[in-house]
Amino acid sequence: MKDKLLELVGNDTGFCGITPGGYYSLRTGSGRYQIIRVIVIEECGVHFAMYGEPFEEPPTTIDPVALKQTSFQNMSFRWHALFTMGPQFLTEEPVDLYELSYYHNWKECDGRYWGD
């Protein structure tokens, strides 16, 4: 059965401008900008990888290859938490099986969103 929220406002490949495989900059609580890559979207929230060190200014371009060579942290946020940080689209490329493995591990082990 399709998730009702995604059925109403999006689909399994996108929701309110957020798509799996997309790289976005987010404004953090410290006023800096962090790069994330969306791995999976769900009815309740979004699972993403957060890359590298924060930027002082919002980045307008990135090199996905260089980002993938930095440290990253997998996180899952509720939609409202993500949107309060003002995600800004940068670029997109397909999600690979390696990235999906972190999502599946999270889902099996915990499956809770940040702030739950």
N, C-alpha and C positions, 0 to 999 in steps of 0.2 A: 504494500500500500504506500502511495506517495505521501511524503510529509505535507500536511495541510498548508503550512506557512509557505513552503516553496511552491506549492501548487498555486497559491494565491498571488504571490509577488515575484516569482522567479521560476527557476527550474533547477535540476540537479547539476547544471553547469554554470550557474550564476545566480546572484541574489543582490539586488540593489547596487550593482556595479562591482561586486566582489566576485572573483572567479578563481577556481582552483588553478594553480600554476602562476597566478599573478603575483608580481612583486609590488609592494606598497611601502610608502613611508608613513610612519605614525608619529604624532607629537606625544612625547612622554610627559610624565608629571614634572620632570625637571626642566621642561622647555626645550629639550633636545629632540632629535628626530631619529627614529629607529627604523631599520629596514626589516620587513617581514616578507615571507613567501607563503601564500595560502596553499595548504595541502588538500584539505577536505572541508566542504561546507555541509552543515547539518541544520535541521530545523531549529535546534536550540542555540547553535553557535558555530564557531569556525575553529579549525585546527590549523596551526601555522608553525613555521620555523622562523625564529628571530635570529638575524645574522649580525655578526661583528659589533663594533663599537658604535655608539650613537654619533650623529652628526650635529654640529652647532646650527647649521642652516639646513632647510629642507633640500634634499638632493633632487636634482631634476633628471639625472641620468645615472645608470649603474651598469656595472659589468657583472652579469650573473655568474660567469665562470669564476671571477675573482671572489665573489661572495661565497660561492660554494666551497672555497678553499679556506674560509675563516671558520671560527667556532660558531656553533649555533645551538639554540635551545628550543625544543619543541614545547608549544603552549597551546592551550585551548581556552578561548574567551567566549562569553555570551555575546550575542550580537550588540546589545546596548553598550557593553564595555568597549568593544572594538570601535563602534561608531563615535563614541565620545573622544577618541583619539584622532579623528579626522583622517582616515586612510586616503592617501593620494596615490593613484595608479602610476607605476613607472614603466613596467614592461611585463611580458608574459611568455612562458614556455611550458611545455607539457610536464606534468608531475611524473616522476619515474618511480619504479617499484621500491627502490631504496628509501625514498622519502615516504612512501606509503607505509613501509614497514614500521616506522615510528608511530604513525597514526594507529595502526592495528595493535601495536604493543600497548599504547595508551588505552585504547578501547577495552582490551582484554584485562589489563591490570587495574585500571582505575576508572577511566571514563568520566571523571568529573571535570567541570569547567572552572577556570580561575574565578575565585570569588564564591564558589558553592560552599 
